[in-house]
Amino acid sequence: MYLILVSEIKTFILKYEKICNLIYFFRYFYLIVFAMYIREVGPKDYNQTFKQWMDEHASLREMIAEGRSKIEWERKIPDEKLMDLKTQLDCAEFKTNLPKVHYPFIFKLP
């Protein structure tokens, strides 16, 4: 019987999540690029393939390579905002405060 440590499982899960996020990043990027291809080449009756179009726009491939290295896997919440969050959640009206708490912390981080 194998003994698997919890820390090894957590490490595996984190690596798996990063790989999945990279795959989603690539899919999202290529979805946007494909939409650009359709808007540009579509009115011309698709006179060139997507691969040919990508070869002409090689800078897009460089953009994804650069962007991949700049992905922030984890973001630290500033201590002062974290303290504000804890005080807002430590109240009797937790459910009424939740919308006020959720929005600023998700969308207004530096």
Jmol script that loads the backbone (N, CA, C; Angstrom):
load data "model"
ATOM      1  N   MET A   1       0.835  -1.173   0.000  1.00  0.00           N
ATOM      2  CA  MET A   1       0.000   0.000   0.000  1.00  0.00           C
ATOM      3  C   MET A   1       0.886   1.245   0.000  1.00  0.00           C
ATOM      4  N   TYR A   2       0.469   2.229  -0.797  1.00  0.00           N
ATOM      5  CA  TYR A   2       1.260   3.448  -0.929  1.00  0.00           C
ATOM      6  C   TYR A   2       0.800   4.503   0.069  1.00  0.00           C
ATOM      7  N   LEU A   3       1.763   5.195   0.600  1.00  0.00           N
ATOM      8  CA  LEU A   3       1.468   6.290   1.512  1.00  0.00           C
ATOM      9  C   LEU A   3       1.650   7.596   0.741  1.00  0.00           C
ATOM     10  N   ILE A   4       0.576   8.342   0.594  1.00  0.00           N
ATOM     11  CA  ILE A   4       0.636   9.610  -0.128  1.00  0.00           C
ATOM     12  C   ILE A   4       0.458  10.733   0.882  1.00  0.00           C
ATOM     13  N   LEU A   5       1.378  11.646   0.868  1.00  0.00           N
ATOM     14  CA  LEU A   5       1.319  12.771   1.794  1.00  0.00           C
ATOM     15  C   LEU A   5       0.349  13.823   1.278  1.00  0.00           C
ATOM     16  N   VAL A   6      -0.321  14.486   2.181  1.00  0.00           N
ATOM     17  CA  VAL A   6      -1.265  15.534   1.818  1.00  0.00           C
ATOM     18  C   VAL A   6      -0.550  16.649   1.066  1.00  0.00           C
ATOM     19  N   SER A   7       0.658  16.981   1.466  1.00  0.00           N
ATOM     20  CA  SER A   7       1.399  18.048   0.794  1.00  0.00           C
ATOM     21  C   SER A   7       1.706  17.668  -0.657  1.00  0.00           C
ATOM     22  N   GLU A   8       1.968  16.384  -0.912  1.00  0.00           N
ATOM     23  CA  GLU A   8       2.215  15.943  -2.281  1.00  0.00           C
ATOM     24  C   GLU A   8       0.951  16.054  -3.121  1.00  0.00           C
ATOM     25  N   ILE A   9      -0.180  15.748  -2.524  1.00  0.00           N
ATOM     26  CA  ILE A   9      -1.449  15.864  -3.242  1.00  0.00           C
ATOM     27  C   ILE A   9      -1.729  17.328  -3.560  1.00  0.00           C
ATOM     28  N   LYS A  10      -1.499  18.215  -2.585  1.00  0.00           N
ATOM     29  CA  LYS A  10      -1.719  19.645  -2.809  1.00  0.00           C
ATOM     30  C   LYS A  10      -0.803  20.168  -3.907  1.00  0.00           C
ATOM     31  N   THR A  11       0.447  19.734  -3.894  1.00  0.00           N
ATOM     32  CA  THR A  11       1.397  20.150  -4.927  1.00  0.00           C
ATOM     33  C   THR A  11       0.932  19.672  -6.291  1.00  0.00           C
ATOM     34  N   PHE A  12       0.487  18.436  -6.373  1.00  0.00           N
ATOM     35  CA  PHE A  12      -0.019  17.899  -7.639  1.00  0.00           C
ATOM     36  C   PHE A  12      -1.228  18.690  -8.123  1.00  0.00           C
ATOM     37  N   ILE A  13      -2.146  18.997  -7.214  1.00  0.00           N
ATOM     38  CA  ILE A  13      -3.355  19.735  -7.590  1.00  0.00           C
ATOM     39  C   ILE A  13      -2.994  21.126  -8.090  1.00  0.00           C
ATOM     40  N   LEU A  14      -2.055  21.808  -7.423  1.00  0.00           N
ATOM     41  CA  LEU A  14      -1.639  23.139  -7.864  1.00  0.00           C
ATOM     42  C   LEU A  14      -1.017  23.092  -9.251  1.00  0.00           C
ATOM     43  N   LYS A  15      -0.173  22.083  -9.500  1.00  0.00           N
ATOM     44  CA  LYS A  15       0.432  21.951 -10.829  1.00  0.00           C
ATOM     45  C   LYS A  15      -0.634  21.666 -11.872  1.00  0.00           C
ATOM     46  N   TYR A  16      -1.581  20.811 -11.534  1.00  0.00           N
ATOM     47  CA  TYR A  16      -2.667  20.478 -12.452  1.00  0.00           C
ATOM     48  C   TYR A  16      -3.503  21.709 -12.774  1.00  0.00           C
ATOM     49  N   GLU A  17      -3.812  22.523 -11.752  1.00  0.00           N
ATOM     50  CA  GLU A  17      -4.586  23.738 -11.966  1.00  0.00           C
ATOM     51  C   GLU A  17      -3.843  24.720 -12.864  1.00  0.00           C
ATOM     52  N   LYS A  18      -2.533  24.836 -12.681  1.00  0.00           N
ATOM     53  CA  LYS A  18      -1.753  25.732 -13.529  1.00  0.00           C
ATOM     54  C   LYS A  18      -1.769  25.269 -14.979  1.00  0.00           C
ATOM     55  N   ILE A  19      -1.646  23.969 -15.192  1.00  0.00           N
ATOM     56  CA  ILE A  19      -1.694  23.433 -16.553  1.00  0.00           C
ATOM     57  C   ILE A  19      -3.058  23.695 -17.176  1.00  0.00           C
ATOM     58  N   CYS A  20      -4.120  23.464 -16.425  1.00  0.00           N
ATOM     59  CA  CYS A  20      -5.472  23.719 -16.928  1.00  0.00           C
ATOM     60  C   CYS A  20      -5.661  25.197 -17.253  1.00  0.00           C
ATOM     61  N   ASN A  21      -5.172  26.067 -16.388  1.00  0.00           N
ATOM     62  CA  ASN A  21      -5.294  27.499 -16.639  1.00  0.00           C
ATOM     63  C   ASN A  21      -4.541  27.914 -17.894  1.00  0.00           C
ATOM     64  N   LEU A  22      -3.371  27.324 -18.113  1.00  0.00           N
ATOM     65  CA  LEU A  22      -2.635  27.621 -19.336  1.00  0.00           C
ATOM     66  C   LEU A  22      -3.416  27.176 -20.573  1.00  0.00           C
ATOM     67  N   ILE A  23      -4.031  26.006 -20.486  1.00  0.00           N
ATOM     68  CA  ILE A  23      -4.826  25.512 -21.613  1.00  0.00           C
ATOM     69  C   ILE A  23      -5.983  26.471 -21.876  1.00  0.00           C
ATOM     70  N   TYR A  24      -6.667  26.930 -20.815  1.00  0.00           N
ATOM     71  CA  TYR A  24      -7.765  27.886 -20.992  1.00  0.00           C
ATOM     72  C   TYR A  24      -7.263  29.197 -21.559  1.00  0.00           C
ATOM     73  N   PHE A  25      -6.090  29.626 -21.121  1.00  0.00           N
ATOM     74  CA  PHE A  25      -5.484  30.854 -21.632  1.00  0.00           C
ATOM     75  C   PHE A  25      -5.262  30.743 -23.136  1.00  0.00           C
ATOM     76  N   PHE A  26      -4.675  29.615 -23.566  1.00  0.00           N
ATOM     77  CA  PHE A  26      -4.442  29.413 -25.000  1.00  0.00           C
ATOM     78  C   PHE A  26      -5.757  29.382 -25.769  1.00  0.00           C
ATOM     79  N   ARG A  27      -6.740  28.678 -25.259  1.00  0.00           N
ATOM     80  CA  ARG A  27      -8.038  28.596 -25.942  1.00  0.00           C
ATOM     81  C   ARG A  27      -8.670  29.970 -26.078  1.00  0.00           C
ATOM     82  N   TYR A  28      -8.655  30.731 -25.010  1.00  0.00           N
ATOM     83  CA  TYR A  28      -9.251  32.059 -25.021  1.00  0.00           C
ATOM     84  C   TYR A  28      -8.521  32.958 -26.012  1.00  0.00           C
ATOM     85  N   PHE A  29      -7.208  32.924 -25.976  1.00  0.00           N
ATOM     86  CA  PHE A  29      -6.412  33.732 -26.893  1.00  0.00           C
ATOM     87  C   PHE A  29      -6.742  33.373 -28.339  1.00  0.00           C
ATOM     88  N   TYR A  30      -6.726  32.092 -28.657  1.00  0.00           N
ATOM     89  CA  TYR A  30      -6.982  31.686 -30.036  1.00  0.00           C
ATOM     90  C   TYR A  30      -8.430  31.932 -30.454  1.00  0.00           C
ATOM     91  N   LEU A  31      -9.359  31.924 -29.525  1.00  0.00           N
ATOM     92  CA  LEU A  31     -10.735  32.270 -29.846  1.00  0.00           C
ATOM     93  C   LEU A  31     -10.827  33.734 -30.280  1.00  0.00           C
ATOM     94  N   ILE A  32     -10.142  34.602 -29.556  1.00  0.00           N
ATOM     95  CA  ILE A  32     -10.117  36.028 -29.911  1.00  0.00           C
ATOM     96  C   ILE A  32      -9.422  36.226 -31.253  1.00  0.00           C
ATOM     97  N   VAL A  33      -8.295  35.559 -31.453  1.00  0.00           N
ATOM     98  CA  VAL A  33      -7.551  35.691 -32.706  1.00  0.00           C
ATOM     99  C   VAL A  33      -8.366  35.152 -33.879  1.00  0.00           C
ATOM    100  N   PHE A  34      -9.065  34.044 -33.658  1.00  0.00           N
ATOM    101  CA  PHE A  34      -9.887  33.480 -34.727  1.00  0.00           C
ATOM    102  C   PHE A  34     -11.022  34.436 -35.096  1.00  0.00           C
ATOM    103  N   ALA A  35     -11.574  35.130 -34.113  1.00  0.00           N
ATOM    104  CA  ALA A  35     -12.604  36.130 -34.396  1.00  0.00           C
ATOM    105  C   ALA A  35     -12.026  37.268 -35.242  1.00  0.00           C
ATOM    106  N   MET A  36     -10.784  37.656 -34.956  1.00  0.00           N
ATOM    107  CA  MET A  36     -10.116  38.679 -35.774  1.00  0.00           C
ATOM    108  C   MET A  36      -9.952  38.183 -37.205  1.00  0.00           C
ATOM    109  N   TYR A  37      -9.551  36.915 -37.343  1.00  0.00           N
ATOM    110  CA  TYR A  37      -9.387  36.301 -38.676  1.00  0.00           C
ATOM    111  C   TYR A  37     -10.704  36.330 -39.450  1.00  0.00           C
ATOM    112  N   ILE A  38     -11.793  35.964 -38.797  1.00  0.00           N
ATOM    113  CA  ILE A  38     -13.094  35.931 -39.462  1.00  0.00           C
ATOM    114  C   ILE A  38     -13.512  37.333 -39.908  1.00  0.00           C
ATOM    115  N   ARG A  39     -13.287  38.324 -39.055  1.00  0.00           N
ATOM    116  CA  ARG A  39     -13.663  39.699 -39.411  1.00  0.00           C
ATOM    117  C   ARG A  39     -12.826  40.234 -40.562  1.00  0.00           C
ATOM    118  N   GLU A  40     -11.566  39.832 -40.618  1.00  0.00           N
ATOM    119  CA  GLU A  40     -10.677  40.355 -41.660  1.00  0.00           C
ATOM    120  C   GLU A  40     -10.798  39.583 -42.964  1.00  0.00           C
ATOM    121  N   VAL A  41     -10.840  38.264 -42.894  1.00  0.00           N
ATOM    122  CA  VAL A  41     -10.797  37.428 -44.100  1.00  0.00           C
ATOM    123  C   VAL A  41     -12.197  37.029 -44.576  1.00  0.00           C
ATOM    124  N   GLY A  42     -13.150  36.986 -43.673  1.00  0.00           N
ATOM    125  CA  GLY A  42     -14.511  36.567 -44.025  1.00  0.00           C
ATOM    126  C   GLY A  42     -15.134  37.354 -45.159  1.00  0.00           C
ATOM    127  N   PRO A  43     -15.082  38.684 -45.123  1.00  0.00           N
ATOM    128  CA  PRO A  43     -15.671  39.449 -46.226  1.00  0.00           C
ATOM    129  C   PRO A  43     -15.000  39.199 -47.589  1.00  0.00           C
ATOM    130  N   LYS A  44     -13.807  38.645 -47.557  1.00  0.00           N
ATOM    131  CA  LYS A  44     -13.086  38.327 -48.807  1.00  0.00           C
ATOM    132  C   LYS A  44     -13.311  36.883 -49.214  1.00  0.00           C
ATOM    133  N   ASP A  45     -14.393  36.268 -48.729  1.00  0.00           N
ATOM    134  CA  ASP A  45     -14.754  34.884 -49.044  1.00  0.00           C
ATOM    135  C   ASP A  45     -13.691  33.878 -48.606  1.00  0.00           C
ATOM    136  N   TYR A  46     -13.024  34.159 -47.499  1.00  0.00           N
ATOM    137  CA  TYR A  46     -12.036  33.233 -46.913  1.00  0.00           C
ATOM    138  C   TYR A  46     -11.008  32.766 -47.948  1.00  0.00           C
ATOM    139  N   ASN A  47     -10.343  33.753 -48.535  1.00  0.00           N
ATOM    140  CA  ASN A  47      -9.353  33.441 -49.566  1.00  0.00           C
ATOM    141  C   ASN A  47      -8.021  32.939 -49.005  1.00  0.00           C
ATOM    142  N   GLN A  48      -7.885  32.846 -47.698  1.00  0.00           N
ATOM    143  CA  GLN A  48      -6.685  32.252 -47.089  1.00  0.00           C
ATOM    144  C   GLN A  48      -7.083  31.497 -45.827  1.00  0.00           C
ATOM    145  N   THR A  49      -6.288  30.505 -45.504  1.00  0.00           N
ATOM    146  CA  THR A  49      -6.577  29.683 -44.333  1.00  0.00           C
ATOM    147  C   THR A  49      -6.163  30.424 -43.062  1.00  0.00           C
ATOM    148  N   PHE A  50      -6.637  29.910 -41.941  1.00  0.00           N
ATOM    149  CA  PHE A  50      -6.284  30.503 -40.651  1.00  0.00           C
ATOM    150  C   PHE A  50      -4.782  30.405 -40.414  1.00  0.00           C
ATOM    151  N   LYS A  51      -4.191  29.283 -40.800  1.00  0.00           N
ATOM    152  CA  LYS A  51      -2.742  29.109 -40.630  1.00  0.00           C
ATOM    153  C   LYS A  51      -1.976  30.143 -41.457  1.00  0.00           C
ATOM    154  N   GLN A  52      -2.385  30.371 -42.687  1.00  0.00           N
ATOM    155  CA  GLN A  52      -1.723  31.377 -43.521  1.00  0.00           C
ATOM    156  C   GLN A  52      -1.862  32.769 -42.898  1.00  0.00           C
ATOM    157  N   TRP A  53      -3.054  33.035 -42.397  1.00  0.00           N
ATOM    158  CA  TRP A  53      -3.291  34.334 -41.769  1.00  0.00           C
ATOM    159  C   TRP A  53      -2.424  34.494 -40.525  1.00  0.00           C
ATOM    160  N   MET A  54      -2.307  33.422 -39.728  1.00  0.00           N
ATOM    161  CA  MET A  54      -1.454  33.472 -38.537  1.00  0.00           C
ATOM    162  C   MET A  54       0.010  33.655 -38.913  1.00  0.00           C
ATOM    163  N   ASP A  55       0.443  33.038 -40.010  1.00  0.00           N
ATOM    164  CA  ASP A  55       1.825  33.222 -40.459  1.00  0.00           C
ATOM    165  C   ASP A  55       2.094  34.678 -40.823  1.00  0.00           C
ATOM    166  N   GLU A  56       1.085  35.344 -41.400  1.00  0.00           N
ATOM    167  CA  GLU A  56       1.240  36.764 -41.730  1.00  0.00           C
ATOM    168  C   GLU A  56       1.247  37.636 -40.473  1.00  0.00           C
ATOM    169  N   HIS A  57       0.589  37.177 -39.433  1.00  0.00           N
ATOM    170  CA  HIS A  57       0.498  37.922 -38.171  1.00  0.00           C
ATOM    171  C   HIS A  57       1.310  37.200 -37.092  1.00  0.00           C
ATOM    172  N   ALA A  58       2.569  36.980 -37.365  1.00  0.00           N
ATOM    173  CA  ALA A  58       3.437  36.215 -36.459  1.00  0.00           C
ATOM    174  C   ALA A  58       3.575  36.887 -35.089  1.00  0.00           C
ATOM    175  N   SER A  59       3.350  38.180 -35.027  1.00  0.00           N
ATOM    176  CA  SER A  59       3.476  38.880 -33.747  1.00  0.00           C
ATOM    177  C   SER A  59       2.447  38.373 -32.730  1.00  0.00           C
ATOM    178  N   LEU A  60       1.350  37.810 -33.211  1.00  0.00           N
ATOM    179  CA  LEU A  60       0.347  37.271 -32.291  1.00  0.00           C
ATOM    180  C   LEU A  60       0.891  36.058 -31.542  1.00  0.00           C
ATOM    181  N   ARG A  61       1.681  35.250 -32.224  1.00  0.00           N
ATOM    182  CA  ARG A  61       2.294  34.094 -31.552  1.00  0.00           C
ATOM    183  C   ARG A  61       3.292  34.553 -30.492  1.00  0.00           C
ATOM    184  N   GLU A  62       4.033  35.618 -30.808  1.00  0.00           N
ATOM    185  CA  GLU A  62       4.972  36.169 -29.833  1.00  0.00           C
ATOM    186  C   GLU A  62       4.225  36.737 -28.626  1.00  0.00           C
ATOM    187  N   MET A  63       3.061  37.342 -28.904  1.00  0.00           N
ATOM    188  CA  MET A  63       2.262  37.930 -27.840  1.00  0.00           C
ATOM    189  C   MET A  63       1.812  36.867 -26.839  1.00  0.00           C
ATOM    190  N   ILE A  64       1.389  35.726 -27.339  1.00  0.00           N
ATOM    191  CA  ILE A  64       0.936  34.678 -26.418  1.00  0.00           C
ATOM    192  C   ILE A  64       2.116  34.092 -25.646  1.00  0.00           C
ATOM    193  N   ALA A  65       3.267  33.996 -26.286  1.00  0.00           N
ATOM    194  CA  ALA A  65       4.448  33.472 -25.586  1.00  0.00           C
ATOM    195  C   ALA A  65       4.867  34.425 -24.456  1.00  0.00           C
ATOM    196  N   GLU A  66       4.811  35.727 -24.717  1.00  0.00           N
ATOM    197  CA  GLU A  66       5.157  36.701 -23.681  1.00  0.00           C
ATOM    198  C   GLU A  66       4.106  36.728 -22.578  1.00  0.00           C
ATOM    199  N   GLY A  67       2.841  36.659 -22.970  1.00  0.00           N
ATOM    200  CA  GLY A  67       1.753  36.710 -22.000  1.00  0.00           C
ATOM    201  C   GLY A  67       1.748  35.519 -21.070  1.00  0.00           C
ATOM    202  N   ARG A  68       2.126  34.377 -21.580  1.00  0.00           N
ATOM    203  CA  ARG A  68       2.147  33.160 -20.764  1.00  0.00           C
ATOM    204  C   ARG A  68       3.099  33.311 -19.589  1.00  0.00           C
ATOM    205  N   SER A  69       4.218  33.986 -19.802  1.00  0.00           N
ATOM    206  CA  SER A  69       5.185  34.135 -18.720  1.00  0.00           C
ATOM    207  C   SER A  69       4.778  35.208 -17.709  1.00  0.00           C
ATOM    208  N   LYS A  70       3.781  36.034 -18.060  1.00  0.00           N
ATOM    209  CA  LYS A  70       3.364  37.106 -17.164  1.00  0.00           C
ATOM    210  C   LYS A  70       2.089  36.786 -16.395  1.00  0.00           C
ATOM    211  N   ILE A  71       1.597  35.572 -16.510  1.00  0.00           N
ATOM    212  CA  ILE A  71       0.373  35.202 -15.803  1.00  0.00           C
ATOM    213  C   ILE A  71       0.637  35.219 -14.303  1.00  0.00           C
ATOM    214  N   GLU A  72      -0.271  35.857 -13.564  1.00  0.00           N
ATOM    215  CA  GLU A  72      -0.161  35.883 -12.105  1.00  0.00           C
ATOM    216  C   GLU A  72      -0.944  34.699 -11.554  1.00  0.00           C
ATOM    217  N   TRP A  73      -0.236  33.723 -11.031  1.00  0.00           N
ATOM    218  CA  TRP A  73      -0.910  32.534 -10.518  1.00  0.00           C
ATOM    219  C   TRP A  73      -1.573  32.812  -9.184  1.00  0.00           C
ATOM    220  N   GLU A  74      -0.982  33.663  -8.407  1.00  0.00           N
ATOM    221  CA  GLU A  74      -1.538  33.980  -7.097  1.00  0.00           C
ATOM    222  C   GLU A  74      -1.391  35.476  -6.879  1.00  0.00           C
ATOM    223  N   ARG A  75      -2.414  36.057  -6.301  1.00  0.00           N
ATOM    224  CA  ARG A  75      -2.358  37.474  -5.972  1.00  0.00           C
ATOM    225  C   ARG A  75      -2.578  37.636  -4.485  1.00  0.00           C
ATOM    226  N   LYS A  76      -1.711  38.392  -3.852  1.00  0.00           N
ATOM    227  CA  LYS A  76      -1.841  38.621  -2.411  1.00  0.00           C
ATOM    228  C   LYS A  76      -2.761  39.816  -2.188  1.00  0.00           C
ATOM    229  N   ILE A  77      -3.697  39.638  -1.297  1.00  0.00           N
ATOM    230  CA  ILE A  77      -4.576  40.740  -0.909  1.00  0.00           C
ATOM    231  C   ILE A  77      -3.800  41.600   0.075  1.00  0.00           C
ATOM    232  N   PRO A  78      -3.740  42.902  -0.167  1.00  0.00           N
ATOM    233  CA  PRO A  78      -3.025  43.779   0.772  1.00  0.00           C
ATOM    234  C   PRO A  78      -3.584  43.632   2.188  1.00  0.00           C
ATOM    235  N   ASP A  79      -2.702  43.732   3.182  1.00  0.00           N
ATOM    236  CA  ASP A  79      -3.083  43.503   4.580  1.00  0.00           C
ATOM    237  C   ASP A  79      -4.214  44.411   5.045  1.00  0.00           C
ATOM    238  N   GLU A  80      -4.169  45.692   4.649  1.00  0.00           N
ATOM    239  CA  GLU A  80      -5.218  46.616   5.106  1.00  0.00           C
ATOM    240  C   GLU A  80      -6.583  46.236   4.519  1.00  0.00           C
ATOM    241  N   LYS A  81      -6.606  45.774   3.278  1.00  0.00           N
ATOM    242  CA  LYS A  81      -7.871  45.333   2.676  1.00  0.00           C
ATOM    243  C   LYS A  81      -8.345  44.029   3.312  1.00  0.00           C
ATOM    244  N   LEU A  82      -7.411  43.178   3.660  1.00  0.00           N
ATOM    245  CA  LEU A  82      -7.772  41.925   4.312  1.00  0.00           C
ATOM    246  C   LEU A  82      -8.398  42.182   5.686  1.00  0.00           C
ATOM    247  N   MET A  83      -7.857  43.138   6.421  1.00  0.00           N
ATOM    248  CA  MET A  83      -8.428  43.494   7.721  1.00  0.00           C
ATOM    249  C   MET A  83      -9.833  44.086   7.545  1.00  0.00           C
ATOM    250  N   ASP A  84     -10.016  44.935   6.519  1.00  0.00           N
ATOM    251  CA  ASP A  84     -11.351  45.480   6.240  1.00  0.00           C
ATOM    252  C   ASP A  84     -12.337  44.357   5.939  1.00  0.00           C
ATOM    253  N   LEU A  85     -11.895  43.402   5.162  1.00  0.00           N
ATOM    254  CA  LEU A  85     -12.748  42.270   4.807  1.00  0.00           C
ATOM    255  C   LEU A  85     -13.158  41.487   6.057  1.00  0.00           C
ATOM    256  N   LYS A  86     -12.196  41.205   6.921  1.00  0.00           N
ATOM    257  CA  LYS A  86     -12.495  40.446   8.137  1.00  0.00           C
ATOM    258  C   LYS A  86     -13.488  41.190   9.030  1.00  0.00           C
ATOM    259  N   THR A  87     -13.326  42.503   9.165  1.00  0.00           N
ATOM    260  CA  THR A  87     -14.253  43.251  10.017  1.00  0.00           C
ATOM    261  C   THR A  87     -15.651  43.315   9.406  1.00  0.00           C
ATOM    262  N   GLN A  88     -15.736  43.415   8.089  1.00  0.00           N
ATOM    263  CA  GLN A  88     -17.053  43.454   7.450  1.00  0.00           C
ATOM    264  C   GLN A  88     -17.758  42.108   7.530  1.00  0.00           C
ATOM    265  N   LEU A  89     -16.993  41.030   7.538  1.00  0.00           N
ATOM    266  CA  LEU A  89     -17.609  39.706   7.606  1.00  0.00           C
ATOM    267  C   LEU A  89     -17.901  39.257   9.033  1.00  0.00           C
ATOM    268  N   ASP A  90     -17.286  39.883  10.021  1.00  0.00           N
ATOM    269  CA  ASP A  90     -17.519  39.525  11.426  1.00  0.00           C
ATOM    270  C   ASP A  90     -18.678  40.320  12.019  1.00  0.00           C
ATOM    271  N   CYS A  91     -19.796  40.300  11.360  1.00  0.00           N
ATOM    272  CA  CYS A  91     -20.939  41.049  11.872  1.00  0.00           C
ATOM    273  C   CYS A  91     -22.186  40.173  11.833  1.00  0.00           C
ATOM    274  N   ALA A  92     -23.215  40.657  12.475  1.00  0.00           N
ATOM    275  CA  ALA A  92     -24.466  39.891  12.535  1.00  0.00           C
ATOM    276  C   ALA A  92     -25.176  39.857  11.180  1.00  0.00           C
ATOM    277  N   GLU A  93     -25.027  40.906  10.373  1.00  0.00           N
ATOM    278  CA  GLU A  93     -25.687  40.973   9.061  1.00  0.00           C
ATOM    279  C   GLU A  93     -24.750  40.483   7.953  1.00  0.00           C
ATOM    280  N   PHE A  94     -24.228  39.294   8.102  1.00  0.00           N
ATOM    281  CA  PHE A  94     -23.274  38.747   7.137  1.00  0.00           C
ATOM    282  C   PHE A  94     -23.864  38.718   5.719  1.00  0.00           C
ATOM    283  N   LYS A  95     -25.089  38.215   5.586  1.00  0.00           N
ATOM    284  CA  LYS A  95     -25.687  38.073   4.249  1.00  0.00           C
ATOM    285  C   LYS A  95     -25.973  39.423   3.601  1.00  0.00           C
ATOM    286  N   THR A  96     -26.331  40.405   4.361  1.00  0.00           N
ATOM    287  CA  THR A  96     -26.582  41.723   3.770  1.00  0.00           C
ATOM    288  C   THR A  96     -25.273  42.427   3.419  1.00  0.00           C
ATOM    289  N   ASN A  97     -24.207  42.144   4.135  1.00  0.00           N
ATOM    290  CA  ASN A  97     -22.906  42.751   3.838  1.00  0.00           C
ATOM    291  C   ASN A  97     -22.178  42.075   2.676  1.00  0.00           C
ATOM    292  N   LEU A  98     -22.527  40.853   2.365  1.00  0.00           N
ATOM    293  CA  LEU A  98     -21.773  40.086   1.374  1.00  0.00           C
ATOM    294  C   LEU A  98     -21.657  40.781   0.017  1.00  0.00           C
ATOM    295  N   PRO A  99     -22.728  41.327  -0.569  1.00  0.00           N
ATOM    296  CA  PRO A  99     -22.544  42.018  -1.858  1.00  0.00           C
ATOM    297  C   PRO A  99     -21.609  43.212  -1.760  1.00  0.00           C
ATOM    298  N   LYS A 100     -21.654  43.939  -0.634  1.00  0.00           N
ATOM    299  CA  LYS A 100     -20.761  45.090  -0.467  1.00  0.00           C
ATOM    300  C   LYS A 100     -19.308  44.639  -0.331  1.00  0.00           C
ATOM    301  N   VAL A 101     -19.104  43.487   0.258  1.00  0.00           N
ATOM    302  CA  VAL A 101     -17.749  42.969   0.488  1.00  0.00           C
ATOM    303  C   VAL A 101     -17.191  42.356  -0.782  1.00  0.00           C
ATOM    304  N   HIS A 102     -17.989  41.594  -1.473  1.00  0.00           N
ATOM    305  CA  HIS A 102     -17.523  40.821  -2.627  1.00  0.00           C
ATOM    306  C   HIS A 102     -17.017  41.707  -3.759  1.00  0.00           C
ATOM    307  N   TYR A 103     -17.792  42.675  -4.156  1.00  0.00           N
ATOM    308  CA  TYR A 103     -17.440  43.474  -5.338  1.00  0.00           C
ATOM    309  C   TYR A 103     -16.102  44.202  -5.219  1.00  0.00           C
ATOM    310  N   PRO A 104     -15.854  44.989  -4.169  1.00  0.00           N
ATOM    311  CA  PRO A 104     -14.582  45.721  -4.111  1.00  0.00           C
ATOM    312  C   PRO A 104     -13.357  44.821  -4.071  1.00  0.00           C
ATOM    313  N   PHE A 105     -13.456  43.669  -3.435  1.00  0.00           N
ATOM    314  CA  PHE A 105     -12.272  42.820  -3.314  1.00  0.00           C
ATOM    315  C   PHE A 105     -11.974  42.071  -4.603  1.00  0.00           C
ATOM    316  N   ILE A 106     -12.974  41.830  -5.402  1.00  0.00           N
ATOM    317  CA  ILE A 106     -12.740  41.120  -6.655  1.00  0.00           C
ATOM    318  C   ILE A 106     -12.284  42.079  -7.742  1.00  0.00           C
ATOM    319  N   PHE A 107     -12.913  43.235  -7.843  1.00  0.00           N
ATOM    320  CA  PHE A 107     -12.690  44.094  -9.001  1.00  0.00           C
ATOM    321  C   PHE A 107     -11.797  45.302  -8.755  1.00  0.00           C
ATOM    322  N   LYS A 108     -11.427  45.592  -7.526  1.00  0.00           N
ATOM    323  CA  LYS A 108     -10.629  46.802  -7.290  1.00  0.00           C
ATOM    324  C   LYS A 108      -9.277  46.506  -6.659  1.00  0.00           C
ATOM    325  N   LEU A 109      -8.776  45.300  -6.865  1.00  0.00           N
ATOM    326  CA  LEU A 109      -7.436  45.004  -6.365  1.00  0.00           C
ATOM    327  C   LEU A 109      -6.409  45.671  -7.259  1.00  0.00           C
ATOM    328  N   PRO A 110      -5.285  46.048  -6.710  1.00  0.00           N
ATOM    329  CA  PRO A 110      -4.250  46.704  -7.533  1.00  0.00           C
ATOM    330  C   PRO A 110      -3.646  45.762  -8.532  1.00  0.00           C
TER     331      PRO A 110
END
end "model"
wireframe off; spacefill off
backbone 0.3
color backbone group
